[in-house]
Amino acid sequence: MPTPVAVRVQKRRDALRTAGLRPVQIWVPDTRRPGFAAECKRQSKLALEADKADAEMLEFMDAVLSDVDGWSA
């Protein structure tokens, strides 16, 4: 016989499915893993270097930034 918690969870899942939703499992990086921060820094530096080497992209970004003057959230 299912436990009361299991019954509540199943009812909630059934309600979500009835609403047209479905469960999805995704895998994400483990931020607690040793070396995670170092890998983030490494990839950030690579992205920075790639951005510096792309003058056309920098010009585009500057043009876009000049177009947002006066915007408010």
ZIQUI-V994285 format. One record per helix or strand of 2 or more residues. SS is the DSSP state (alpha for helix, beta for strand). FROM is the first residue (numbers start at 1). TO is the last residue. If there is no record, write none. Layout:
BEGIN
{{SS & FROM & TO} {SS & FROM & TO}}
END
This chain:
BEGIN
{{alpha & 4 & 18} {alpha & 36 & 53} {alpha & 55 & 66}}
END
